[in-house]
Amino acid sequence: MQDDKREIIKPRNLSGFPDFLPRQALYRNRMIEIIRRVFESYGFQPLETPILEWAEIILGKYGEDSARQIYHFKDQGDRDVAMRFDHTVPLARVVAQYNDLPKPFKRYTVGPAFRGEKAQAGRYRQFTQMDCDIVGVKSTLADAEIAAIMVRTLQALSVERFILRINSREVLTAFCRDILRLTEIETAQSLRIVDKLDKIGLDAVAKELRCDIEQCQKEELWRRYEIEKGVNPHAEPPLELAQPTAHRLLELVATEGASNEEIIGKMTALVSESTAASAGMEELRKCISWLPYFGIKGDVIKVDPKVVRGLDYYTGIVYEAHLVGYENLGSVFGGGRYDKLIGKYLNRDVPAVGTSIGVDRLYDCLEIIGKTGSRESNTDVLIINFDEGLIPDYLRLSNMLRTAGINNEVYLEKKHFGEQVKYAMGKSIPLVLIYGEDEKAKGVVQVKILETKEQIEVVEGELIEKLLGLLG
């Protein structure tokens, strides 16, 4: 007899590419359905785009740091392709490609995106995002509607304590350009560094903005490597702001106040030398003024000049939502205005604003605070299998329940009653149906409520009504 010496493959995941077992997948699906209903209640329509795009569609839209995270390769047909990094750039491609879309174009989408970054809590390399965007509207009413949707979505998900932080990237950009006299590249680099403020703190951000000699050399070596290897032929030179310049930028982004009105007043004074920045502050003020008319209370909105959003395509108002007490997990909802992105595929700019909810990160946050539940199944009823001769009856009962909208399953093998009940409990199935020869003769069904261990005898003709009542 020949020994079986098969090589055993170790089952394991790639880092940052998670599995979601039934309990997780069930709640995630409920989350997605709740979010979908909120988006549709504001008139948004679904759109689906492919995971793979031509590389030229994806590359060069996000900024230098993000460029390193894009999955970019040649496919079997020697085509230069890249995996979807988010849903916003594919939307921009769709709007440019299909000229007859109605404007405003209000769409939502759900699906995976891919980023080759270091995996950590709440941050994966494959992750699910749900986006909603308004294309073709310049009015701040559109920005306010997106902010309102972010609040309403979190409320619909029963998130009790959160803050929607709001700012204007236009203000920061104009401040850097008009007042600090930074170049376009220096401005983009400065804002990417400022975007790290919540993660690394004020001192570390100040050091990166000034870029000490050691850091400068490190950055220069990295960029030279990128250029030589063809990873990023447009790699930017290292940033090195003068200390007074860095100080003025940090003074703006560190602005605080007792109210949104006070913060806006202080920021407006700091940027008053720039006409564009002052106009951006007025847009921010107007956007916030619309929110009470959407039914949004001011205590969940905070003007925060530290909010930048790390992607270079943002041009105006930007937002981030954080769970209070769990800010270290990062934002669960974010977005903003991007009036220049679609123009990269056309010969004209098209105004657009939108937001994206990180389904995976929000799920992780809700699981930490005990909001995701413990059900392992969406099955409501298990029909016990006592006798092979009664299988036609079990299937008849099963079809009757399913027609009435009650999810159920028949245990597929005849096993000990206790083992079948254990299976139901392991899947958090709340009700068990017991139907043997005695029940068949009497025209009844026994219903066992597993949580209370109570058992009820129900006439078969009244079974549906009774089950629906028990299931709520």
C-alpha positions in Angstrom: 0.0 0.0 0.0 1.5 3.3 -1.1 1.7 6.0 1.6 -0.2 9.2 0.9 2.4 11.9 1.1 0.4 14.8 -0.3 1.9 18.2 0.3 -0.3 20.2 2.6 -0.9 23.8 1.7 -1.1 26.0 4.7 -4.4 27.9 4.6 -3.7 31.6 5.3 -4.7 35.1 4.1 -2.6 37.7 2.4 -2.0 40.5 4.9 -4.7 43.1 4.5 -7.0 40.8 2.5 -9.6 39.7 5.1 -12.2 37.0 5.2 -15.6 37.9 6.6 -17.3 34.9 8.2 -21.1 34.6 8.4 -21.7 36.7 11.5 -19.5 39.5 10.1 -20.9 39.2 6.6 -24.5 39.3 7.8 -24.0 42.5 9.7 -22.0 44.1 6.9 -24.7 43.3 4.5 -27.3 44.9 6.8 -25.0 48.0 7.1 -24.8 48.2 3.3 -28.6 47.9 2.9 -29.2 50.7 5.5 -26.7 52.9 3.8 -28.2 52.2 0.4 -31.6 53.2 1.6 -30.3 56.5 3.0 -28.6 57.3 -0.3 -31.7 56.4 -2.4 -33.9 58.6 -0.1 -31.9 61.6 -1.4 -32.4 60.6 -5.0 -29.1 58.8 -5.7 -29.0 56.1 -8.3 -26.7 53.0 -8.4 -23.6 52.8 -10.7 -21.2 50.0 -11.1 -17.7 50.2 -12.5 -15.0 47.5 -13.0 -12.2 46.8 -10.6 -9.5 47.0 -13.3 -9.0 50.2 -15.3 -6.5 51.4 -17.9 -3.5 52.5 -15.9 -3.6 56.0 -17.3 -7.1 56.4 -15.9 -5.9 55.7 -12.4 -2.4 56.9 -12.2 -1.5 60.5 -11.4 -4.8 61.5 -9.7 -4.1 61.0 -6.0 -0.7 62.5 -5.1 2.8 61.1 -4.7 2.2 59.2 -1.4 -0.8 57.4 -2.8 0.9 56.6 -6.1 3.1 54.1 -4.2 0.0 52.2 -3.1 -1.7 51.6 -6.5 -1.7 48.0 -7.8 -0.3 48.6 -11.3 0.7 45.8 -13.7 0.6 44.3 -17.2 -2.2 41.9 -17.9 -2.1 38.8 -20.1 -2.7 40.9 -23.1 0.2 43.2 -22.3 -2.2 46.0 -21.4 -1.1 48.5 -18.8 -3.8 48.3 -16.1 -4.3 49.3 -12.5 -6.7 48.2 -9.8 -9.4 50.6 -8.6 -7.9 52.8 -5.7 -11.3 54.3 -4.9 -14.7 54.9 -6.6 -14.2 58.6 -7.4 -11.7 58.4 -10.2 -13.8 55.7 -12.0 -16.8 58.0 -11.6 -14.9 60.8 -13.2 -14.1 58.5 -16.1 -17.7 57.5 -16.5 -18.9 61.1 -16.5 -16.4 62.0 -19.2 -17.1 58.9 -21.3 -21.0 59.1 -21.3 -21.9 62.6 -22.4 -25.7 62.1 -22.1 -25.9 61.5 -18.4 -28.4 63.8 -16.7 -27.0 66.7 -14.7 -26.9 66.9 -11.9 -25.8 63.3 -11.9 -26.4 61.8 -8.5 -25.0 58.3 -8.1 -24.0 55.9 -5.4 -21.9 52.8 -5.6 -20.6 49.9 -3.4 -17.7 47.6 -3.9 -14.1 46.8 -3.1 -11.1 49.1 -3.7 -7.4 48.2 -3.4 -4.4 50.0 -1.8 -1.0 48.5 -1.3 -0.4 50.1 2.1 0.6 48.6 5.4 -2.3 46.6 6.9 -3.4 47.6 10.4 -6.6 47.9 12.5 -9.3 49.4 10.4 -7.1 49.7 7.3 -6.9 46.9 4.7 -5.4 46.4 1.3 -8.8 45.2 0.0 -11.6 47.2 1.5 -15.3 48.0 0.8 -16.4 51.5 0.2 -19.8 53.0 -0.4 -19.8 56.4 -2.2 -22.4 58.9 -3.2 -21.6 61.9 -5.4 -23.3 64.8 -7.0 -21.8 65.8 -10.4 -22.6 69.1 -12.3 -23.5 71.4 -9.3 -21.3 74.2 -8.1 -23.7 75.4 -5.4 -22.8 74.9 -1.8 -26.3 73.4 -1.4 -24.8 70.3 -2.9 -21.9 70.3 -0.3 -24.5 70.7 2.5 -26.6 67.8 1.1 -23.6 65.5 1.2 -22.8 66.6 4.7 -26.4 65.9 5.7 -26.3 62.5 4.1 -23.2 61.6 6.1 -25.0 62.5 9.4 -28.2 60.8 8.4 -26.3 57.6 7.4 -24.5 57.3 10.8 -27.7 58.0 12.6 -29.5 55.3 10.6 -26.7 52.9 11.6 -27.5 53.7 15.3 -24.1 55.4 15.8 -24.8 57.5 18.8 -21.7 59.6 19.3 -19.9 61.0 16.3 -18.5 64.3 15.0 -18.6 65.5 11.4 -15.5 67.6 10.9 -15.6 70.1 8.0 -13.1 72.4 6.4 -12.2 74.0 3.1 -9.2 72.7 1.1 -9.7 75.7 -1.2 -8.9 78.0 1.8 -5.7 76.1 2.7 -4.6 75.9 -1.0 -5.1 79.6 -1.5 -3.4 80.5 1.8 -0.4 78.5 0.7 -0.3 79.9 -2.8 -1.3 83.6 -2.2 0.0 84.3 1.3 2.9 81.9 1.9 3.9 82.1 -1.8 4.4 78.3 -2.2 4.6 76.6 -5.5 1.9 74.2 -6.7 4.2 71.2 -5.7 5.1 72.7 -2.4 1.4 73.4 -1.6 0.4 69.8 -2.4 3.3 68.5 -0.3 2.5 70.8 2.6 -1.2 69.8 2.7 -0.3 66.1 2.6 1.9 66.6 5.6 -0.7 68.6 7.5 -3.2 65.8 6.8 -1.0 63.7 9.2 -1.5 66.1 12.1 -4.0 63.9 13.9 -1.8 60.8 13.5 1.7 62.1 14.3 1.1 65.4 16.2 2.0 69.0 15.8 5.8 68.7 16.5 6.2 65.9 14.0 4.3 67.8 11.3 6.4 70.9 12.0 9.5 68.9 11.5 8.3 67.4 8.2 7.3 70.8 6.9 10.8 72.2 7.7 12.4 68.9 6.5 15.7 68.8 8.4 18.8 67.8 6.6 18.6 64.1 7.5 15.0 63.9 6.4 15.7 65.9 3.3 18.5 63.5 2.3 16.2 60.5 3.0 13.4 61.9 0.8 15.9 62.8 -2.0 17.3 59.2 -2.0 13.8 57.8 -2.2 12.7 60.0 -5.1 15.9 59.2 -7.0 15.2 55.5 -6.5 11.6 55.9 -7.7 12.7 57.8 -10.9 15.5 55.3 -11.7 13.1 52.3 -11.2 10.4 53.9 -13.2 8.0 53.7 -10.2 7.2 57.4 -10.3 9.0 59.4 -13.0 7.4 62.6 -11.7 8.6 62.2 -8.2 8.6 65.6 -6.4 11.7 67.2 -4.8 11.7 67.1 -1.0 9.9 69.8 0.9 11.9 72.3 3.0 9.8 75.3 4.2 11.4 78.2 6.0 10.5 78.1 9.7 8.3 81.3 9.6 6.4 79.9 6.7 5.8 76.6 8.4 4.8 78.5 11.5 2.1 80.5 9.7 0.6 77.4 8.1 0.5 75.6 11.4 -1.1 78.7 13.0 -4.0 78.4 10.6 -4.5 74.7 10.8 -4.3 74.8 14.6 -7.1 77.4 14.9 -9.5 76.6 17.7 -12.6 78.2 19.2 -15.6 77.7 21.4 -18.0 77.6 18.5 -18.0 77.1 14.7 -18.7 80.8 14.3 -15.7 81.7 16.4 -13.4 79.3 14.5 -14.6 80.6 11.1 -14.0 84.2 12.3 -10.5 83.5 13.4 -9.7 81.6 10.2 -11.2 84.4 8.1 -8.9 86.9 9.8 -5.8 84.8 9.1 -6.5 84.4 5.4 -7.9 87.9 4.7 -4.9 88.8 2.5 -6.1 86.2 -0.1 -9.2 86.9 -2.1 -9.6 83.2 -3.0 -9.1 82.0 0.5 -11.7 84.6 1.8 -14.2 83.4 -0.8 -13.5 79.8 0.3 -14.3 80.8 3.9 -17.6 82.4 2.8 -18.5 79.1 1.0 -17.7 77.2 4.1 -19.9 79.5 6.2 -22.8 79.2 3.7 -22.5 75.4 3.6 -22.8 75.2 7.4 -25.7 77.6 7.4 -27.8 75.3 5.2 -27.4 72.3 7.5 -30.2 73.2 10.0 -32.7 73.2 7.1 -31.7 69.6 6.4 -32.6 68.8 10.0 -29.0 68.5 11.1 -28.2 69.8 14.6 -25.1 71.9 15.1 -23.6 69.7 17.9 -22.5 67.0 15.5 -20.8 69.5 13.1 -17.3 70.9 13.9 -15.3 73.3 11.7 -11.8 71.9 11.9 -9.0 73.5 9.8 -6.8 70.3 10.3 -9.1 68.4 8.0 -7.3 68.3 4.6 -8.0 64.9 3.1 -4.9 63.3 1.7 -5.9 63.0 -1.9 -4.7 65.8 -4.2 -7.9 66.0 -6.3 -9.9 67.8 -3.5 -10.5 71.4 -4.3 -13.1 72.8 -1.9 -15.1 71.8 1.1 -13.9 68.6 2.7 -15.4 66.4 5.5 -14.4 63.6 7.8 -16.6 61.8 10.4 -15.1 60.2 13.5 -16.7 58.2 16.3 -16.3 60.0 19.6 -13.9 58.2 21.8 -12.5 56.1 19.0 -10.8 58.8 16.9 -7.6 56.8 17.0 -9.3 54.3 14.6 -9.4 57.0 11.9 -12.3 58.5 10.0 -15.2 56.2 9.1 -16.7 58.6 6.5 -14.9 61.2 4.4 -15.1 63.2 1.2 -15.3 66.6 -0.3 -15.5 68.7 -3.5 -13.3 67.9 -6.5 -14.1 70.4 -9.3 -11.0 69.7 -11.4 -10.8 65.9 -11.5 -13.3 65.2 -14.3 -11.6 67.8 -16.4 -8.5 65.6 -16.6 -10.6 63.5 -19.1 -12.2 66.4 -20.9 -11.2 69.9 -22.1 -13.3 71.6 -19.4 -13.9 71.3 -15.7 -17.0 69.7 -14.2 -18.0 70.5 -10.6 -18.5 67.5 -8.3 -18.8 66.7 -4.6 -19.2 63.4 -2.8 -18.4 61.2 0.1 -17.3 57.7 0.9 -18.0 55.5 3.8 -15.4 52.8 4.7 -17.6 49.8 5.4 -14.8 47.7 6.9 -13.4 50.4 9.2 -16.9 51.4 10.4 -17.7 47.7 11.0 -14.5 47.3 13.1 -15.4 50.4 15.1 -19.0 49.2 15.7 -17.7 45.7 16.7 -15.4 47.3 19.3 -18.3 49.2 20.8 -20.6 46.2 20.7 -23.0 47.3 18.0 -22.7 44.4 15.5 -24.7 41.7 17.3 -23.9 38.0 17.6 -26.2 36.2 15.1 -24.3 33.7 13.0 -27.2 33.2 10.5 -30.1 34.9 9.0 -32.2 31.7 9.3 -35.3 32.2 11.5 -36.4 28.6 11.8 -34.8 25.1 11.8 -37.1 22.2 11.0 -35.9 19.1 12.9 -35.4 16.0 10.8 -36.8 13.0 12.8 -37.7 10.5 10.1 -36.7 10.1 6.5 -40.3 9.1 5.8 -41.5 12.6 6.8 -39.1 14.5 4.6 -41.9 15.4 2.1 -43.7 16.9 5.0 -40.6 18.8 6.2 -40.1 20.2 2.7 -43.8 21.1 2.4 -43.6 23.1 5.7 -40.3 24.7 4.6 -41.8 25.9 1.3 -44.9 27.2 3.2 -42.7 29.2 5.6 -40.5 30.5 2.8 -43.5 31.7 0.8 -44.5 33.7 3.8 -41.1 35.3 4.0 -39.7 33.3 6.9 -36.1 32.2 6.3 -35.8 28.5 7.3 -33.9 25.4 6.7 -34.5 21.6 7.0 -31.8 19.7 8.8 -30.4 17.6 6.0 -29.6 14.4 8.0 -31.4 12.4 10.6 -29.4 12.9 13.7 -30.0 13.0 17.5 -32.4 15.7 18.5 -29.9 17.3 20.8 -27.3 17.6 18.0 -29.8 19.3 15.7 -30.7 21.8 18.5 -27.0 22.4 19.1 -26.6 23.3 15.4 -29.5 25.8 15.7 -28.1 27.4 18.8 -24.6 27.6 17.2 -26.1 29.6 14.3 -28.3 31.7 16.6 -31.5 30.3 14.9 -34.2 31.4 17.4 -37.0 28.9 16.6 -37.1 25.1 16.1 -40.0 23.2 14.6 -40.7 19.7 15.8 -42.9 17.5 13.6 -43.2 13.8 14.0 -45.8 11.1 13.5 -47.8 12.2 16.5 -47.9 15.9 15.4 -48.8 14.8 11.8 -51.7 12.7 13.2 -53.0 15.7 15.3 -52.4 18.3 12.6 -50.1 20.4 14.8 -46.5 21.5 15.0 -44.4 22.0 18.1 -42.5 25.3 18.2 -39.5 25.5 20.5 -38.2 28.9 21.5 -34.5 28.3 22.1 -33.8 31.4 24.2 -36.5 30.6 26.8 -36.7 26.8 26.1 -40.5 27.2 26.0 -42.3 24.8 23.7 -45.7 25.7 22.1 -48.1 23.4 20.3 -49.6 25.2 17.2 -52.3 24.1 14.8 -50.7 23.8 11.4 -53.2 26.3 9.9 -52.1 28.9 12.4 -48.4 28.3 12.2 -47.4 31.2 9.9 -49.2 33.8 12.0 -47.7 32.4 15.2 -44.2 32.3 13.8 -44.4 35.9 12.5 -45.6 37.0 15.9 -42.7 35.3 17.6 -40.2 36.7 15.2 -41.5 40.2 15.6 
